[in-house]
Structure formats: C-alpha cells, structure tokens
Amino acid sequence: MLKERWHRAILVFMGVVCAAASPALAADDAALEKVSFLQILIHGAQWPGVFIVLMSLASVTIIIEHFWTIRRSTMFPESELETTRRLIEERKLKECVEYVRNGKSMFADVLTAGLRHGRHGFDAMQAAAEERAGAWGSRLFRRVEYLNIIGNLSPLLGLLGTVLGMIEAFGAMQEAHGAYKPENLAGGISLALVNTFLGLLVAIVSLGFFGLCRNRVDAMTVAAHAAVLDLLEYFRPGAAVTHSSSAASNANTKAEAEPRKPPQPADAPK
C-alpha cells in the first residue's frame, strides 16, 4: 500500500511539472516557428536584393514572352507554307504575293522580301531573303540576350549585398566593445548571405533558360529560312526547262524501248 501511494505521488508530481513546463515549451516552439525562411530572406535582403527581385521579375517576363511568341505556329505555320506552295505551283504569283504580304510570321516576311526582288533575278531574290532572315535572327537573339545579362549581373549584386551585410555585422561587433555575442555574429552573417542566395538563384534560372531559348531561336529561324529558300527554287532559271527536258528524255527512252517493225515494200499487202 505504501509503495502504491508513493507511485501515485510521483506520477502526480510529474504531471504537475509537465503541465507547468508545457507553456514555456510551447512559447519556445512558437518563437522558433515564427522565424520562417521567407522572413529570413525578407529581413536579410539589403538594397541590392531589391534590384535582384526586379531582375528576377524581368527574367520571368522574358521567358514567358519567348515561349509565347517563338513557336512553330508563329514562325512558319504549316498551313501558310502549303498554301504558298500551292499558289506558286498553280502560277498564281499575284495571289501568292498578296497572301504572304498579309502574313505575320517570319516565313511570310522573309518570302515577301524575296518576291519583291523578283524583277532583279533569282540571285537578288535569294540575297534579299537571306538578309531579311538574318535581321530576324539578330532581333530575336538580342531579346534573349537580356537573360544572359541578368544571369551575369545578379550574382554580382548578391555579392555586393553580402559584403554590405558583413560590414554592418562587424561594425556592430566593434561598437559593442566585446559584448557582442557569437550568436549575434552568426545571425548577421546568415542575413548577409541571403543576398548571395538570391543572386545565385536568379542567375541559375536565367542562364539555364538563356541556353534553351537561344537554341529554340536558332532552330526556328533556320527552319523558316530553309522553307523560304525551298519555295524560291521554283523561280530558279531553267527549273521549268529542266522539267520539260526530263519529260522529253523519258519519252525518248520509252520510244527506244519499243521494238521497231521492219520496213515493208510498197506493193506489199497491208
């Protein structure tokens, strides 16, 4: 009986201690939960961090705009290509010029530039198309180049913010005259590294999409230019003559393959 009473007393005492300590533990957990990673980023970002955030928004805008505008349906639509080919094969050149002039794609613009120089000959048409395709490629590459600029500047801005944070942390340590605690220094360094984290994050995303977008621009412009040059081959001098001569040679080959009848005398019965 005495042991059971002691056990009950110990259990009651432990319950009272846990009940008294639970509010303090809950307060400590709540204090730890209040400091989230997002709050650390917001509190640790110096004024260079503001520029890094603005550059990240610009990078996202450029990426979305690129994938929305640089597509097969906007660079060289299949329906536009087939309609133009059909009009050229049917010798409806006036309708073909009007059709591609109203187009908004790179294919239509480059082909229009080539057809406008038709009176100067095939070489002039091809040169005009190549010049316009080069202008399209340069313009699209310049738009993508902004991702490269953002990717190279954001780590430098992050490093600048980190250096400013370290200067403030060590300046506060000097003003404290030895009363600066190590955990305060660790907290200052942690906040200073926030800028480096933000700069590297923006740089990784921007440079990664820069390579991807550059390859897409190169592939789309080359494909559109190749489609235009393929259609301009219909205007090469001698293209129709070559077709007629090949048909004539096929007819001669067929005639030679047929067996010839021996000549008959004039009085022979027919």
C-alpha positions as CSV (number, residue, x, y, z in Angstrom):
1,M,0.0,0.0,0.0
2,L,2.8,2.4,0.9
3,K,4.6,1.8,-2.5
4,E,1.4,2.4,-4.4
5,R,0.9,5.7,-2.6
6,W,4.5,6.7,-3.4
7,H,4.0,5.8,-7.1
8,R,0.8,7.9,-7.3
9,A,2.5,10.8,-5.6
10,I,5.4,10.6,-8.1
11,L,3.1,10.5,-11.0
12,V,1.1,13.4,-9.8
13,F,4.3,15.4,-9.2
14,M,5.5,14.6,-12.8
15,G,2.1,15.6,-14.2
16,V,2.3,19.0,-12.4
17,V,5.8,19.6,-13.6
18,C,4.9,18.8,-17.2
19,A,1.8,21.0,-17.0
20,A,3.9,23.9,-15.7
21,A,6.6,23.4,-18.3
22,S,4.4,22.9,-21.3
23,P,3.5,26.6,-21.7
24,A,7.2,27.5,-21.8
25,L,8.0,24.8,-24.3
26,A,5.0,25.9,-26.5
27,A,6.2,29.5,-26.3
28,D,9.7,28.4,-27.4
29,D,8.3,26.4,-30.3
30,A,6.1,29.3,-31.3
31,A,9.1,31.6,-31.3
32,L,11.0,29.1,-33.5
33,E,8.1,28.7,-35.9
34,K,7.7,32.5,-36.3
35,V,11.2,32.8,-37.9
36,S,10.5,31.2,-41.3
37,F,12.8,31.0,-44.2
38,L,10.8,33.6,-46.1
39,Q,11.1,36.0,-43.2
40,I,14.9,35.5,-43.1
41,L,15.0,36.3,-46.8
42,I,12.9,39.4,-46.4
43,H,14.8,40.6,-43.3
44,G,18.3,39.8,-44.7
45,A,17.9,41.4,-48.2
46,Q,19.8,44.6,-48.5
47,W,19.1,47.3,-51.1
48,P,20.8,45.1,-53.8
49,G,18.2,42.5,-53.0
50,V,15.5,44.8,-54.3
51,F,17.3,45.0,-57.6
52,I,17.7,41.2,-57.7
53,V,14.0,40.8,-57.2
54,L,13.2,43.2,-60.0
55,M,15.7,41.4,-62.3
56,S,14.0,38.1,-61.4
57,L,10.6,39.5,-62.5
58,A,12.2,40.8,-65.7
59,S,13.7,37.3,-66.3
60,V,10.4,35.6,-65.8
61,T,8.6,38.1,-68.2
62,I,11.2,37.5,-70.9
63,I,10.9,33.7,-70.6
64,I,7.1,33.7,-70.8
65,E,7.1,36.1,-73.7
66,H,9.7,34.0,-75.6
67,F,7.7,30.7,-75.3
68,W,4.5,32.5,-76.2
69,T,5.9,34.2,-79.4
70,I,8.7,31.9,-80.6
71,R,6.6,28.9,-81.8
72,R,6.2,26.9,-85.0
73,S,2.7,28.3,-85.5
74,T,4.1,31.9,-85.3
75,M,7.4,31.4,-87.1
76,F,6.4,29.2,-90.1
77,P,2.8,27.8,-89.9
78,E,2.3,24.6,-91.9
79,S,-1.0,25.9,-93.4
80,E,0.7,29.0,-94.6
81,L,3.6,27.1,-96.1
82,E,1.3,24.7,-98.0
83,T,-1.0,27.4,-99.3
84,T,2.0,29.4,-100.7
85,R,3.4,26.3,-102.3
86,R,0.1,25.6,-104.0
87,L,-0.3,29.1,-105.3
88,I,3.3,29.0,-106.8
89,E,2.7,25.6,-108.4
90,E,-0.5,26.9,-110.0
91,R,1.4,30.0,-111.3
92,K,-0.9,32.4,-109.3
93,L,2.0,34.7,-108.5
94,K,0.0,37.8,-107.8
95,E,-2.3,36.0,-105.4
96,C,0.8,34.5,-103.8
97,V,2.4,37.9,-103.2
98,E,-0.8,39.3,-101.7
99,Y,-1.2,36.2,-99.4
100,V,2.3,36.3,-98.0
101,R,2.3,40.1,-97.7
102,N,-0.6,39.9,-95.2
103,G,1.1,37.2,-93.1
104,K,2.6,38.0,-89.7
105,S,5.1,35.1,-89.4
106,M,8.8,35.1,-90.1
107,F,8.2,32.8,-93.1
108,A,5.8,35.3,-94.7
109,D,8.0,38.3,-94.1
110,V,11.2,36.7,-95.5
111,L,9.4,35.3,-98.5
112,T,7.8,38.7,-99.2
113,A,11.2,40.3,-99.2
114,G,12.5,37.7,-101.7
115,L,9.5,38.0,-104.0
116,R,9.8,41.8,-104.1
117,H,13.2,41.5,-105.8
118,G,11.8,39.1,-108.5
119,R,12.4,41.6,-111.3
120,H,16.2,41.6,-110.4
121,G,16.6,37.9,-110.9
122,F,16.9,34.8,-108.8
123,D,20.1,35.7,-107.1
124,A,18.7,39.0,-105.9
125,M,15.6,37.2,-104.5
126,Q,17.8,34.8,-102.6
127,A,20.1,37.5,-101.3
128,A,17.1,39.6,-100.1
129,A,15.6,36.6,-98.3
130,E,18.9,35.8,-96.6
131,E,19.3,39.4,-95.5
132,R,15.7,39.5,-94.0
133,A,16.2,36.2,-92.3
134,G,19.5,37.5,-90.7
135,A,17.6,40.5,-89.5
136,W,15.0,38.3,-87.8
137,G,17.6,36.2,-86.2
138,S,19.6,39.2,-84.8
139,R,16.4,40.7,-83.4
140,L,15.3,37.6,-81.7
141,F,18.8,36.9,-80.3
142,R,19.0,40.4,-78.9
143,R,15.8,39.8,-76.9
144,V,17.1,36.5,-75.5
145,E,20.5,38.2,-74.6
146,Y,18.8,40.0,-71.7
147,L,18.6,36.7,-69.9
148,N,22.4,36.4,-70.2
149,I,22.9,39.9,-68.8
150,I,20.6,39.2,-65.9
151,G,22.3,35.9,-65.2
152,N,25.7,37.6,-65.1
153,L,24.7,40.7,-63.0
154,S,22.6,39.0,-60.3
155,P,25.5,37.1,-58.6
156,L,27.5,40.3,-58.5
157,L,24.6,42.2,-56.9
158,G,24.2,39.3,-54.4
159,L,27.9,39.5,-53.5
160,L,27.6,43.3,-53.1
161,G,24.7,42.8,-50.6
162,T,26.6,40.1,-48.7
163,V,29.6,42.5,-48.4
164,L,27.4,45.2,-47.1
165,G,25.8,42.8,-44.5
166,M,29.3,41.7,-43.3
167,I,30.4,45.3,-42.9
168,E,27.3,46.0,-40.8
169,A,27.8,42.8,-38.7
170,F,31.5,43.6,-37.9
171,G,30.7,47.2,-37.4
172,A,28.1,46.3,-34.7
173,M,30.7,44.0,-33.1
174,Q,33.2,46.8,-32.9
175,E,30.6,49.2,-31.3
176,A,29.7,46.6,-28.7
177,H,33.4,46.6,-27.3
178,G,33.5,42.8,-26.7
179,A,29.9,42.4,-25.5
180,Y,28.8,41.1,-28.9
181,K,27.7,37.5,-28.6
182,P,28.8,34.9,-31.1
183,E,25.2,34.0,-31.9
184,N,24.6,37.6,-32.9
185,L,27.6,37.5,-35.3
186,A,26.3,34.2,-36.7
187,G,22.9,35.8,-37.2
188,G,24.4,38.8,-39.0
189,I,26.4,36.5,-41.3
190,S,23.3,34.5,-42.0
191,L,21.4,37.6,-43.0
192,A,24.3,38.8,-45.2
193,L,24.4,35.5,-47.1
194,V,20.7,36.0,-48.1
195,N,21.8,38.3,-50.9
196,T,24.2,35.7,-52.3
197,F,21.5,33.1,-52.3
198,L,19.0,35.3,-54.1
199,G,21.6,36.3,-56.7
200,L,22.7,32.7,-57.4
201,L,19.1,31.6,-57.7
202,V,18.2,34.2,-60.3
203,A,21.5,33.5,-62.2
204,I,20.9,29.8,-62.4
205,V,17.4,30.2,-63.7
206,S,18.3,33.0,-66.1
207,L,21.4,31.3,-67.6
208,G,19.6,27.9,-67.9
209,F,16.7,29.4,-69.9
210,F,19.1,31.6,-71.9
211,G,20.7,28.5,-73.4
212,L,17.3,26.9,-74.0
213,C,15.8,30.0,-75.6
214,R,18.9,30.6,-77.7
215,N,18.7,27.1,-79.2
216,R,15.0,27.5,-79.9
217,V,15.6,30.8,-81.7
218,D,18.3,29.2,-83.8
219,A,16.2,26.2,-84.7
220,M,13.1,28.2,-85.6
221,T,14.9,30.8,-87.7
222,V,16.9,28.2,-89.6
223,A,13.7,26.2,-90.3
224,A,11.8,29.2,-91.5
225,H,14.7,30.4,-93.7
226,A,15.1,26.9,-95.2
227,A,11.3,26.8,-96.1
228,V,11.6,30.1,-97.9
229,L,14.7,29.0,-99.9
230,D,12.9,25.8,-100.8
231,L,10.0,27.8,-102.4
232,L,12.3,30.2,-104.1
233,E,13.8,27.3,-106.0
234,Y,10.6,27.4,-108.2
235,F,11.9,30.7,-109.6
236,R,15.4,29.5,-110.4
237,P,16.1,29.9,-114.2
238,G,15.8,26.7,-116.0
239,A,13.7,24.9,-113.4
240,A,10.8,24.5,-115.9
241,V,13.1,23.7,-118.8
242,T,14.8,21.0,-116.7
243,H,11.4,19.5,-116.0
244,S,10.5,19.6,-119.7
245,S,13.8,18.1,-120.8
246,S,13.4,15.3,-118.3
247,A,10.0,14.5,-119.6
248,A,11.3,14.5,-123.2
249,S,14.1,12.2,-122.3
250,N,11.7,9.8,-120.6
251,A,9.6,9.8,-123.8
252,N,12.6,9.1,-126.0
253,T,13.7,6.3,-123.7
254,K,10.2,4.8,-123.9
255,A,10.2,5.1,-127.7
256,E,13.6,3.4,-127.9
257,A,12.5,0.6,-125.7
258,E,9.6,-0.3,-128.1
259,P,10.5,-2.8,-130.8
260,R,10.7,-1.4,-134.3
261,K,8.8,-3.0,-137.2
262,P,10.9,-3.9,-140.3
263,P,10.1,-1.8,-143.3
264,Q,7.7,-3.3,-145.8
265,P,7.7,-2.9,-149.6
266,A,5.2,-0.5,-151.2
267,D,3.3,-3.3,-153.1
268,A,3.1,-5.5,-150.0
269,P,-0.4,-6.2,-148.9
270,K,-1.5,-4.2,-145.9
